[in-house]
Amino acid sequence: MTALKAAYALPLDAQELELFKRCTGRENPPERPAKEVYFIVGRRGGKGRITAAKGVFLAAFQDYSKILAPGEEGLLPIIASDRDQAKIVLNYARDIFLQSPILKQMVLADDLTWEIPLNNRVTIRVLTCSKAAVRGYTLVGAVLEETAYWRVEGANPDLEIVRALRPGRLTTKGPLIVISTPYRRAGVLWTAYRQHWGRDGQVLVWVADSLTMNPTLDAAEIEEELKNDPEAAAAEYLAQFRSDLEDFLPMEAIEAVTIPGRYEILPLQGVRYLGFVDPSGGRADSAALAVAHAEGDRVILDLARRWPAPHDPAQVVGEMAGILKSYGLRRVTGDRYAGAWPEQEFRKHGITYAPAAKTKSDLYLEFLPLVLSGRVELLDLKQLSNELRALERRARSGGRDSVDHPARGQDDLANAVAGACSLAGTAAFRAIPRIRWI
C-alpha cells in the first residue's frame, strides 16, 4: 500500500514515510504522481498483485472520454518475456473485475483469456514481447513484467520496447509500470536504478527485499538459500543486482563485424576451411555447425547453420557431414562434453570427430579479441546475433572467467561459430610473419 500511495503522490503517515525512505532512498515523498514506476522487488513479494491492482485502477477508474477521439480506443498492455507469464498479471486483474459486482458490469466479453475489454473504450491486453507489437496504440499506461529476464529479439529487448511504448502514452500521460526481480547490471531496470534511485522526480524507483514486501515468508529458508548461493539468492530475495555477471560482447562490437546481407559463402577451391560442431541429442537442445577460414590475419565465417530441437540426431549428423564434405573437410572439431556418440555417427559418414581441447568458455574468450579488434567477419544471421548478445560473463575466483548463455537461454549456434572462428584465428596467427629482434 505504501508503494502504491507513493506512486500516486498520496499522503504518507510517519510509518509509511519511513518505509518510503528506506525503499526509495529519497527524503521527500513525491508531490506529483510518477510517470514511470520501477518496482525492483524480491521473489514472492507480491509483484503481480501490485501491478494488477494498479493496472485495474488505470483502466477502470480514469476518465479518458475527453482524450480518446471518436472510434479511438485506449489500451493497457501487459508485457512479459512470454504471453503465459504476462497472463499471470492478467488473471489477477480479471479476478478483481469478476469479484466486484460493480466492476464486473464494465466487462464486455465472456472470454477473458488474453484481454479484458471494458465499456469505457479501454482494454487490458497481453501483448507479445516485441518492439513491433506495441506500436500504433493509444496507451493509458503499460505494465512490464520481469524485464530483467527478457530474452527476445536480442539480448535485452526491454530498451527497444520501452522506447516504442513511450510515444503511445503522450496524449493520456499514462504511467509506465516496470516490475521485476533484478538480475545483471544491464537493461532498463538497471539504468532506472542507477539514474533515479535516491533522487527526486517523476520517475520512482522502489527497491525492497522479499521479506519487506511479504513478511509471511520463511526467513530461515531464505537465509539457507543465501548460504548455498549468495550471489543468486541476493538477487532473488534481497533485490540486489548481481555483481558477478556482465554482458560478454557489446552489441556495437557484434554489429561492427557483421557483414550486412551476407548469409553464407559457398566453398572455394584452394581455401583451407575449419569446422566446429555443437551436437545435440535432438530432444531439448539445438544442434549447430559452423565453417570458417583465415585470410591473412583475418577470420571469415563462411557458414553457420542450426537444427532446432526436436530433431533426429542421426539425420542431422548426415546433413552436417554432407556440408563438411562440400567444403573439403574430412575432420570436424566438436563440443567435448557431447559424449562418444558424435564420434561414432560422424565416422559412419567418413568424418573424423575430434573433441575440442578447450572448454566452451575458453573458446568464447579466444573469440572475444577477434570481435573487439575487428579481425573477424560474421554472417548476417539474426539467431547468431541474438545468441552472441545474450552471452553472460561470470567472474570466477582464482581462475579465468566463465562465459555461457543465461538461464533458459541457448547458445548452440554461438558456440559453433566461436569454435570455428577460434580455430581459424589460431591458423591465422600462425601464418603472421614474426619479427626477429636483434
C-alpha positions in Angstrom: 0.0 0.0 0.0 2.9 2.4 0.8 4.4 1.7 -2.6 1.1 2.4 -4.4 0.5 5.5 -2.4 4.0 6.8 -3.2 3.4 6.1 -6.9 0.3 8.4 -6.8 1.7 11.0 -4.5 -0.8 10.3 -1.8 -0.1 11.4 1.8 2.0 9.1 3.9 1.9 8.7 7.6 5.0 8.5 9.7 5.5 4.7 9.5 4.8 4.8 5.7 7.2 7.6 5.2 10.0 5.7 7.0 9.4 2.7 4.7 9.3 5.0 1.7 12.7 6.5 2.6 14.2 3.0 3.0 12.9 1.6 -0.2 13.4 4.7 -2.5 16.5 6.3 -1.0 14.5 9.6 -1.1 13.9 12.0 1.8 10.9 13.8 0.4 7.7 12.0 -0.7 6.5 12.7 -4.3 4.4 15.8 -4.9 3.0 14.6 -8.2 2.1 11.1 -9.5 5.0 9.3 -11.1 5.1 9.0 -14.9 7.4 5.9 -14.6 7.5 3.5 -11.7 10.1 0.7 -11.3 9.3 -1.9 -8.6 12.5 -3.8 -8.0 11.3 -6.5 -5.6 12.5 -9.9 -4.4 10.7 -13.2 -5.3 7.3 -13.8 -3.8 7.0 -10.2 -2.9 3.6 -9.8 -4.4 4.7 -8.0 -7.6 2.0 -9.4 -9.8 -0.8 -8.4 -7.5 0.6 -4.9 -7.1 0.8 -4.3 -10.9 -2.6 -5.9 -11.5 -4.3 -3.5 -8.9 -2.5 -0.5 -10.5 -3.5 -1.7 -14.0 -7.2 -2.1 -13.0 -7.2 1.4 -11.5 -5.7 2.9 -14.7 -8.1 1.1 -16.9 -11.4 1.4 -14.9 -11.1 4.4 -12.7 -9.8 7.1 -15.1 -11.9 9.2 -17.5 -10.4 9.1 -21.0 -13.5 10.3 -22.8 -12.1 13.8 -23.5 -8.8 12.3 -24.7 -9.9 9.5 -26.9 -11.1 10.6 -30.4 -14.3 9.1 -31.9 -13.5 5.5 -32.7 -10.3 5.5 -30.8 -9.7 3.0 -28.0 -7.3 3.1 -25.1 -5.1 0.1 -24.3 -3.3 -1.0 -21.2 -0.7 -3.6 -22.4 0.7 -6.3 -20.1 4.1 -7.5 -21.4 6.4 -10.2 -20.1 9.1 -12.4 -21.6 6.3 -14.6 -23.0 2.5 -14.5 -23.1 2.0 -17.1 -20.5 3.9 -15.1 -17.9 2.1 -11.9 -18.8 -1.2 -13.8 -18.4 -0.4 -14.2 -14.6 -0.9 -10.5 -14.2 -4.0 -10.5 -16.4 -5.5 -13.3 -14.3 -5.1 -11.1 -11.2 -6.7 -8.2 -13.0 -9.5 -10.4 -14.3 -10.4 -11.7 -10.8 -10.5 -8.1 -9.5 -13.2 -7.3 -12.1 -15.2 -10.5 -11.7 -15.3 -10.5 -7.9 -16.7 -6.9 -7.8 -20.4 -6.6 -8.8 -19.8 -3.1 -9.9 -16.6 -3.6 -11.9 -18.0 -6.8 -13.4 -20.6 -4.7 -15.2 -17.8 -2.9 -17.1 -16.5 -6.1 -18.8 -17.8 -6.6 -22.4 -16.7 -10.2 -23.1 -17.0 -13.7 -21.7 -13.7 -14.9 -23.0 -11.0 -13.1 -20.9 -8.1 -15.4 -21.8 -5.9 -12.8 -23.3 -7.7 -9.5 -22.8 -10.3 -7.6 -20.8 -12.4 -5.2 -22.9 -14.2 -2.6 -20.9 -17.3 -0.4 -21.7 -15.2 2.8 -21.3 -13.3 2.1 -24.5 -10.3 0.8 -22.7 -8.9 -2.8 -23.0 -6.3 -4.6 -20.8 -4.5 -6.9 -23.1 -1.5 -9.3 -23.1 0.9 -8.2 -25.9 3.9 -10.0 -27.4 7.3 -9.1 -26.1 8.3 -7.3 -29.3 9.0 -3.6 -30.2 6.9 -4.0 -33.3 3.8 -5.4 -31.4 3.5 -2.4 -29.1 3.4 0.3 -31.8 0.4 2.2 -33.0 -1.8 2.0 -29.9 -3.1 4.8 -27.7 -1.8 3.7 -24.3 -3.4 4.6 -21.0 -0.3 3.1 -19.3 1.8 0.0 -19.7 2.8 -2.9 -17.4 6.1 -4.6 -18.0 6.7 -7.8 -16.0 10.1 -9.3 -15.1 12.0 -7.1 -17.6 15.4 -8.2 -16.2 14.8 -11.6 -17.7 13.5 -10.7 -21.2 15.4 -12.6 -23.9 13.5 -11.9 -27.2 14.7 -10.1 -30.3 18.2 -9.9 -28.9 19.9 -9.9 -25.6 18.0 -7.2 -23.9 14.9 -6.1 -25.9 13.5 -4.1 -22.9 15.1 -0.9 -24.0 13.7 -1.0 -27.5 10.2 -1.9 -26.2 10.2 0.9 -23.7 11.2 3.3 -26.4 8.4 2.1 -28.6 5.9 2.4 -25.7 6.6 6.0 -24.6 5.1 7.8 -27.6 1.8 5.9 -27.2 1.4 7.5 -23.7 1.9 11.1 -24.7 -1.8 12.0 -25.0 -3.1 10.1 -22.0 0.0 10.7 -19.8 -0.4 7.1 -18.5 2.4 5.7 -16.4 4.9 3.1 -17.3 5.0 0.4 -14.7 8.1 -1.8 -14.7 8.3 -4.6 -12.1 10.9 -7.2 -11.8 13.3 -9.2 -9.7 16.8 -7.8 -10.5 19.4 -9.7 -12.5 22.6 -8.5 -14.1 23.6 -4.8 -14.3 22.2 -4.1 -17.7 19.0 -3.1 -19.4 16.1 -0.8 -18.5 15.8 -1.9 -14.9 19.5 -1.3 -14.1 19.5 2.0 -15.9 16.5 3.3 -14.0 18.0 2.2 -10.7 21.4 3.8 -11.4 19.8 7.1 -12.6 16.8 7.6 -10.4 17.1 5.6 -7.1 17.5 8.1 -4.3 16.7 11.1 -6.5 13.5 13.3 -6.5 11.5 13.4 -9.7 8.6 11.8 -11.6 10.5 8.6 -12.0 10.0 6.5 -8.9 12.3 3.5 -8.2 11.2 1.3 -5.3 13.6 -1.4 -4.1 12.6 -3.9 -1.5 13.6 -7.4 -0.4 11.1 -10.3 -0.3 10.5 -10.2 3.4 9.8 -6.5 3.4 7.1 -6.9 0.8 5.9 -10.2 2.2 6.6 -10.8 5.9 4.8 -14.2 5.7 7.8 -15.8 4.0 10.1 -18.1 5.9 13.1 -16.1 6.9 15.1 -19.2 7.8 14.6 -20.7 4.3 15.8 -17.5 2.6 18.8 -17.5 4.9 19.6 -21.0 3.8 19.4 -20.0 0.2 21.8 -17.2 0.8 24.3 -19.6 2.3 24.1 -22.0 -0.6 24.4 -19.4 -3.4 25.0 -15.9 -2.1 25.0 -14.1 -5.5 21.9 -15.8 -6.9 19.9 -15.6 -3.7 20.8 -12.0 -3.1 19.2 -11.1 -6.4 16.2 -13.4 -5.9 15.3 -12.5 -2.3 17.3 -9.3 -1.4 16.5 -7.5 -4.7 20.2 -6.8 -5.3 21.7 -6.7 -8.8 24.2 -9.4 -9.4 27.8 -8.1 -9.4 29.2 -11.4 -10.8 27.6 -11.1 -14.2 28.1 -8.8 -17.2 27.4 -8.7 -20.9 30.1 -10.6 -22.7 30.0 -8.8 -26.1 28.8 -5.3 -26.7 26.1 -5.0 -29.3 28.0 -2.4 -31.1 31.1 -4.7 -31.5 28.9 -7.5 -32.9 27.3 -5.2 -35.4 30.7 -3.8 -36.5 32.0 -7.2 -37.6 28.7 -8.4 -39.2 28.6 -8.1 -42.9 25.1 -6.9 -43.9 23.4 -9.1 -46.5 26.0 -11.9 -46.3 24.2 -15.1 -45.1 26.6 -17.8 -46.4 29.7 -18.1 -48.5 30.0 -21.0 -51.0 33.1 -23.2 -50.9 36.1 -22.0 -53.0 39.0 -24.0 -54.4 42.3 -23.7 -52.6 40.9 -22.5 -49.3 41.6 -24.3 -46.1 38.4 -24.5 -44.1 37.9 -25.4 -40.4 34.7 -26.7 -38.9 33.2 -26.8 -35.5 30.0 -28.6 -34.4 27.8 -28.4 -31.3 26.0 -31.7 -31.4 22.6 -32.4 -29.7 20.7 -35.4 -28.7 17.7 -33.8 -30.5 15.2 -33.6 -27.7 15.9 -30.3 -26.0 18.9 -28.5 -27.4 19.5 -27.4 -31.0 22.5 -28.7 -33.0 24.8 -26.3 -34.8 27.6 -26.3 -37.4 30.0 -23.5 -38.4 32.7 -23.3 -41.0 35.4 -20.6 -41.2 38.7 -19.9 -42.8 41.6 -17.4 -42.4 42.6 -14.8 -44.9 45.9 -13.2 -43.7 45.3 -12.2 -40.2 41.5 -12.1 -40.6 38.9 -14.8 -40.0 36.0 -15.2 -42.3 32.9 -17.1 -41.1 31.6 -19.0 -44.2 28.7 -20.9 -42.9 26.6 -21.2 -39.7 23.6 -23.5 -39.5 21.3 -24.6 -36.7 18.9 -27.5 -36.4 16.3 -26.7 -33.8 15.0 -29.3 -31.4 13.3 -31.7 -31.6 15.1 -33.4 -34.5 16.6 -36.8 -35.5 20.3 -36.5 -34.4 21.4 -39.2 -36.9 19.8 -37.4 -39.8 21.3 -34.1 -38.7 24.8 -35.6 -38.5 24.3 -36.9 -42.0 23.3 -33.4 -43.2 26.3 -31.9 -41.4 28.7 -34.4 -42.9 27.4 -33.5 -46.4 28.1 -29.8 -45.7 31.5 -30.5 -44.3 32.5 -32.6 -47.4 31.3 -29.8 -49.7 34.0 -27.6 -48.0 36.6 -30.3 -48.5 36.6 -31.3 -44.8 37.0 -34.8 -43.5 37.5 -33.7 -39.9 35.5 -31.6 -37.6 36.0 -30.4 -34.0 33.2 -30.5 -31.6 32.0 -30.0 -28.1 33.9 -32.3 -25.8 31.0 -32.8 -23.4 28.8 -34.3 -26.0 29.8 -37.9 -25.2 31.0 -40.7 -27.5 28.0 -40.9 -29.9 29.1 -38.0 -32.2 32.4 -39.7 -33.0 30.5 -42.9 -34.0 27.8 -41.1 -36.0 30.3 -38.9 -37.9 32.5 -41.9 -38.6 29.7 -43.6 -40.4 29.8 -40.7 -42.9 33.6 -40.6 -43.3 34.2 -37.7 -41.0 36.5 -37.7 -38.0 35.1 -36.0 -35.0 37.7 -34.6 -32.6 36.5 -33.4 -29.2 37.6 -29.8 -28.6 40.8 -29.4 -26.4 39.3 -26.3 -24.8 36.1 -25.6 -22.9 33.3 -23.6 -24.3 34.3 -20.7 -22.1 37.8 -20.7 -23.3 36.6 -20.7 -26.9 34.5 -17.7 -26.2 37.4 -15.9 -24.5 39.5 -16.6 -27.6 36.7 -15.4 -29.9 36.4 -12.1 -27.9 39.6 -10.4 -29.2 38.7 -11.3 -32.8 35.5 -9.4 -32.5 36.8 -6.5 -30.5 39.8 -6.0 -32.8 37.6 -6.3 -35.9 39.6 -9.2 -37.2 36.6 -11.4 -37.9 33.7 -11.2 -40.4 30.4 -12.6 -39.3 27.4 -13.6 -41.2 24.2 -11.6 -41.1 22.1 -14.1 -39.1 19.6 -12.9 -36.6 19.8 -16.0 -34.4 23.6 -15.7 -34.2 23.5 -12.1 -33.3 20.8 -12.8 -30.6 22.8 -15.6 -29.1 26.1 -13.6 -29.0 24.4 -10.6 -27.5 22.8 -12.7 -24.7 26.1 -14.3 -23.5 27.0 -13.6 -19.9 30.5 -13.4 -18.5 30.7 -14.6 -14.9 33.7 -13.8 -12.6 35.3 -16.8 -11.0 37.6 -16.7 -8.1 41.2 -18.0 -8.7 40.8 -18.5 -12.5 39.6 -17.4 -15.8 36.1 -16.0 -16.2 33.3 -18.3 -17.4 31.1 -17.4 -20.4 27.7 -19.0 -21.0 24.1 -18.4 -22.1 21.7 -17.0 -19.5 19.2 -19.2 -17.6 16.6 -20.6 -20.0 18.7 -19.3 -22.9 20.6 -21.0 -25.7 24.0 -20.6 -27.4 24.3 -23.6 -29.7 25.0 -21.5 -32.8 27.2 -19.0 -31.0 29.2 -21.9 -29.6 29.8 -23.4 -33.0 30.7 -20.1 -34.5 33.1 -19.2 -31.7 34.7 -22.6 -32.1 35.2 -22.4 -35.8 36.5 -18.8 -35.7 38.8 -19.6 -32.8 40.3 -22.5 -34.8 40.7 -20.3 -37.9 42.1 -17.5 -35.7 44.8 -19.8 -34.5 45.6 -20.7 -38.1 45.7 -17.0 -39.0 48.0 -16.2 -36.0 50.5 -18.9 -37.1 50.5 -17.5 -40.6 51.5 -14.0 -39.5 55.2 -13.3 -40.2 57.2 -13.0 -37.0 59.6 -10.1 -36.4 63.0 -11.3 -35.3 64.6 -8.8 -32.9 68.4 -8.5 -32.9 
